Amino acid sequence: MKPDMFRQPVSILVGPGFPAEVRSVMDAYRHLVEWPAAIRDSTHSVALKACTAALRGEIEAETARGLFAAFAEKHDLLAPEVNAIAASQTRGNRDPHVR
């Protein structure tokens, strides 16, 4: 495995209903660089610095992954897990009024 690859990808939404898997530090870095400058904040800055450090081999890829995931969570970019969607749909179909 390449040193910048994540053990597990971070699933984010890149548009309404369009998930993408961020599988490496370079993928995360690209997403962060493309983030609009007008809405960048401290979590963006920390995640970007972590990705830069990981690409230089100064920190582990998993450290950068954690900070990128925190950035994605803060900005509501994390894609819902498929299992969570299926479970909520199953629960939603259990209407006590429908037999």
C-alpha positions in Angstrom: 0.0 0.0 0.0 1.3 3.5 -0.9 2.2 5.5 2.2 -0.4 8.2 1.5 -3.3 5.7 1.2 -6.0 5.7 4.0 -6.8 2.3 5.7 -10.4 3.2 5.1 -11.7 5.9 2.8 -13.7 8.9 3.9 -17.0 9.0 2.1 -18.1 12.6 1.4 -20.8 14.2 -0.7 -19.5 16.2 -3.6 -23.0 17.3 -4.6 -26.5 16.6 -3.6 -26.7 12.8 -3.4 -23.3 12.3 -5.1 -20.9 10.5 -2.8 -17.2 10.2 -3.4 -14.6 8.2 -1.6 -11.5 10.0 -0.5 -8.9 7.2 -0.4 -5.6 9.0 0.1 -3.9 12.1 1.4 -3.6 13.4 -2.1 -7.4 13.0 -2.7 -8.1 14.9 0.6 -5.5 17.5 -0.3 -7.2 18.1 -3.7 -10.7 18.5 -2.1 -9.3 21.0 0.4 -7.5 23.0 -2.2 -10.7 23.2 -4.3 -12.7 24.4 -1.2 -13.9 27.9 -1.8 -11.6 30.5 -0.2 -14.5 32.6 1.0 -15.7 29.8 3.4 -12.4 28.4 4.6 -12.0 28.2 8.3 -9.7 26.9 11.0 -10.7 23.2 10.4 -9.9 23.7 6.7 -6.5 25.2 7.6 -5.6 22.4 10.0 -6.7 19.6 7.6 -4.8 21.2 4.7 -1.6 21.6 6.8 -2.0 18.0 8.0 -2.3 16.8 4.4 0.7 18.8 3.3 2.7 17.3 6.2 1.6 13.8 5.4 2.6 14.2 1.7 6.0 15.3 2.9 6.2 12.2 5.2 6.2 14.3 8.3 3.1 12.8 9.8 1.1 9.6 9.2 -1.6 9.4 6.6 -4.1 8.3 9.2 -3.5 11.5 11.2 -4.3 13.5 8.1 -7.3 11.3 7.5 -8.7 12.0 10.9 -8.3 15.8 10.5 -9.9 15.6 7.0 -12.8 13.6 8.4 -13.3 16.2 11.1 -13.3 19.0 8.5 -15.8 17.0 6.4 -18.0 16.4 9.5 -18.0 20.0 10.5 -19.1 21.1 7.0 -21.8 18.3 6.7 -19.9 16.7 3.9 -19.8 13.1 5.3 -21.9 10.8 3.2 -24.3 8.7 5.2 -23.3 5.1 5.5 -25.2 2.7 3.3 -26.1 0.5 6.3 -27.6 3.5 8.1 -29.7 4.4 5.1 -31.0 0.9 4.7 -31.8 0.7 8.5 -33.7 4.0 8.4 -35.7 2.9 5.4 -36.6 -0.4 7.0 -37.7 1.4 10.2 -39.6 3.9 8.1 -41.6 1.1 6.5 -42.8 -0.1 9.8 -45.9 2.1 10.0 -48.1 0.8 12.8 -51.2 1.9 10.8 -50.3 -0.1 7.7 -50.9 -3.9 7.9 
